Amino acid sequence: RVSTRTPKKPNSALRKIAKVRLSNRHDIFAHIPGEGHNSQEHSIVLVRGGRVKDSPGVKSHRIRGVKDLLGIPDRRKGRSKYGAERPKSK
């Protein structure tokens, strides 16, 4: 299930989160980093640890660019964190 959640005070945003069922049948909430995503209900994803400080109950992140979650196109800085391809040099 992919949804948005508002953070704790004093922050304000719509954080993108997803309820993920792990291979050991546990359900967790995982943050979807970066701008935009292609996640749908039955996507297969890879999850890493690391909580989101202003979102209660969100203690893991989905990894961009692995399995069904695409990387961010045209990203130039911090590419390894968002699964972006190396830009074509001129």
URJOFEN-V333851 format. One line per field, one symbol per residue. phi: phi as a letter, one per 20 degrees, with the letter a starting at -180 (. if undefined). psi: psi as a letter, one per 30 degrees, with the letter a starting at -180 (. if undefined). burial: 1 if it has 16 or more other C-alpha atoms within 10 Angstrom, else 0. Layout:
phi->???
psi->???
burial->???
This chain:
phi->.dbcbefffeebadfecbedeffemedcdcfdfnembdfcfdfecddcfoedfdcfnddbceefncleeffefmeddmfffcmeffffee
psi->kkalkkllkglkljkklkkkklfggkklkkkjllkllgkaegkklkklljljegjkfjglkkkkgkbfjllklgkekheffghklklkk.
burial->010000100000001111010000000011111000001000001010001100100111111110011111001000100111000000
